Amino acid sequence: MIQRLLALLVKTPGMKIPGVFLCLLFSLGSLADCGHPTGALLKVKRVSDGDTLKLEDGRSVRVLGINAPEIARGQKPAQPLGREAHSAAQAFIQRAGGRVRLGFERARVDHYGRLLAHVYDSQGRSLAADLLQRGMVLQIAVPPNAAQAECLLAFEQRAQAQALGVWRNRYWNAYPVKSLSARDSGFRHLRGRVARVDVSSSVWIEFEGNLVARIAKRDWAQFGHRKQDWLALKGQWLDVRGWVRVREVRQTGNARSFKPLIVQLRSPAAMQVSASR
């Protein structure tokens, strides 16, 4: 209930709420987190980064519902706010006394062998919700683990409305697609104008610049779009978020050139029509 009210406040800026109730609502909102943990408390050995933990028993946990800016690893530099997100996750674990409970959805392990789980302290407070409301991470939803997408989005919207963390940083807050170089990669939140849309075995959304977004047929049901809805995106400004990678494109001699960068969009949370440029 509280999360629905929070989402309504963001979507209805002119809505009048009594001051006392508003203060109470936001104080409760920080405690009334998403989902329900299960099982025993588990000891955390270390916080690897803003969205990954290492448990004392040797297992790694990739926190569901968020993506944190990367910290520096080897020759790969840190992304803006990577260190801050890491520190914020460490602070949450310290406040939790180094012990957490996990909450699972349909897919429990990723292709790296990490547990895919929501992470909670002993009081049921969510690590993802805590980081989102501080603007330290971005909300993501990757099917089939998308049950908390709407709830977590409300926490992100609070941070966005207050321009906290990533929402006051140009690298993260809808970085222009046209400013991407042909070799840029990694998780990004981007804004660009759609130049072309093709609907075949996949939906291909080409932006002005170096990027194309792909929605695989297996994910079409998530969006609820018909073919004409996809085609109507041409000329629109879109915000998209996801993992950008460099395409491996064979030279076929075709006159039409292919965009060198691609981002896969898995759920509606990854794409939004923008009211601004």
N, C-alpha and C positions, 0 to 999 in steps of 0.2 A: 504493500500500500504506500509506504513512504517513498519507495523508488518511483512509483507512478506519479506521485505529487511532485517530486524533484524534476522529473522529465517534463511535466506540465509547466512548471515554473520557467524552465529554459525555453520551451516552445511558445510560451505566452508571456512575453516581457511586460505587457501592460496589465497583467492580472494583479489585483489589489489584495494583499494578504496582511492581516493585522501584525504589527511588529513583534509582539510577544510570541504569537504562534510561529512566525517566521524563524525567530531565534531558536525556539524549541524544535522546529522541524529540522533545521540544519544540524543542531546538536545531536538529535536522535539519528539523523541520516548517517553520521559518521560511525554509529554503532550498529545500525540495522543493515548488515551487509548481505551479500548475495549467497544463496545456497546454504547447504548444511554439511559440515564435516562428518566423517565417519571414522571409526576405528580408534586405536590407541594413539597417544601422543608419541611422536617420533623425534629423536634428537637430531638437530642439524649440525653437521660438522663444519660447513662453511657456506657462505653465500658466494657463488661463482660470479654472478653479475645481477643485473636488476630483475631478471626473470628466470634464473636458474639456481637451484640449491643442490648441495651435496649432503646426503644424509650420513649419519654415523655408521649405518650398516653397509655403506658403499654405493647405494643407489643414487642416481641423479634424478632431479625433478624439474621438468619444464613447466613453469606456472602457466595455467590456462587463462585465456581471456586478455592477455596483454603482450606487448612486445616492447622491450626496453632498449634504449640506445646502447650501442655496443661499447665496451671498454677496449682499451688497447690490448692486442694479442700479437706477440711476435713483431713482424714487420707491418702488421695492419694497424693503422692509427685508430684512436677512439673516435666515436661520433660525438657531436655536441651533447652534453648532459649525460654521457655514459657514466662518468665517475659519480655524479650526483645521484643518478638512479641506483647505482650499486650501493652507495652509502645509505640511501633511504630504505632499501631492502634490508641491509644489515641492521639498521636501527629498529625496524619492525621485528626482526628475529630476536634482537636483544631484549626488546620490551616483552616479547613472548617467552622469555627465559630460555631461549635456545631450543624450544620444543614446539612442534606444530602437528596439526592433524591434516589429513588429505581428504579431498572430495573428488570423486571420479565421475566421468561421463562415459560415453560409449567406447571410444578408443582410449586405451590405458597406457600404451607404449608407442613412442615414435620410432622412426627408422634409425635413430641413433641409439636406441635401447633405453632412452630416458622415460621415466614415468611422466604421463600427462595428467596433471592434477591441479585442482584449486587448493590453495594453501591457507590455513586458518590458524589463529592462536587458540589457546584453551578457552577463550570466551566467545569463539565463533567469529571473530573479526577477520576479514579477508585481506590477505596481502595485496591481491590485485586491486581491490577497491581502495585500499589505503594509498597505493602508488598512483592510481588514476586521479584521485581527488587532489593530490599534490602536484599533478602535472608532470610527473616523472616518467610516465610511460604512455603508450598509445593503446587504445582498445582494439582487439582483433577478435574475429570469430572464424574458426576453421572447422567446417563440417567434418565429422559428425558431432564435434564437441562445441555446440553453439547454444546450449540451453540458457546460459547466463548472459547472453549478448545484450539484451535490452536492459537488464538490471545494471550491468557494468557500464553501459553507455551513459547512464544517468550520472555516475560518478565522474566520468570524463567530461561531460557537459558542464558540470560545476566548475571544474578547473579551467575549461575553455572560456567560460563566461567571465572568469576573473583574470584571464591571461596569465596563468601560472605555468612555470616550467617550460615545457615544449611549446606551449601556446603563445609564448612571447619570443620564440626563437625562430628566425627566418628559415633555418635548415629544416625544421620540422613542421612549422605552421604553414602548410600548403605551399611548398617550394614550387616555383614555376617549372613546368615540364620543359619549356623551351630553353631553360638554363642548364638542363642535364647534358653532360658530355656523353659521347658515344661509348665510354667505358665505365660510366657510373654503375654501381650495383649496391645491393644491400636493401634493408627495409627502409622505405621512405613513405612520407605523406606528401602528395603532390597535387597540383592544380593545373589544368590545361584545357585548351579548347579542342573539341573533337573535329577532326578534319574529314573522317571517313568511317563508315560502319559497314562491315560485311557480316552476314549471317549465313553460315553453312554448317559444317559439322561442329564448329565452335562459333561464338560471337567474337569478332575482332573489332576493337575500338581503337582507331589510329588517331593519335593526337598531333597537333602541330608541334614539330620538334622530332626528337629521336625515339619516342616511346609508342608502343602498342600494348593495349590491355587485352587479355584473352579470358573469356568465360567458357569453360568446357561444358559440353552438353549435359554431363552428369550433374552440373550445378545449376542448370536453368531453373529447376523447380524452386530453388531457394529464392530467386529473384521475382518470380511470378510475372515476367515480362512476355509479351507476345512479340512476334517479329517486327511489327510496326512500331512497337515501343522502343525496341533497340534502334531501329533506323531513325526514329525521331530525335535521337541524341546528337545527330550531326549538327554542328554549329553551337552546341551547348558547351558551357564550362562545367567541368567535372572535377570533384575532389576524389582521388583514389589513394588507397594505402595498401601496401603489400611489399613483397620481396622483388625488387628489380634485379634482373639478371641480363647479361649480355647474350644476345641470340647467336646461335651457330647457324648461319644461313649459307647455303651452297650457292655458288654463282651459276645461274642457269641461263644467262644471256637474255632474260626477260627485260623489257624496257622499264618496267616498274621496279623501283628500288624498295627494299624492305627496311623497316625500322630496326635499328641495331639493338634496342632495348625492349624488354618485355616484362610485364607484370601480370601475374595470374590473380584474378579476382574470384574468391570462393564463396562469398556471401554478400548480402546487401550492405552489411556494415562496412565493406571495403569500397563502396562507391556512393557518391552523393552528388546530385546536381547542385552547383554552387550559384548563389545569388550575386556573387561578386567575382571580379576577375583577379 
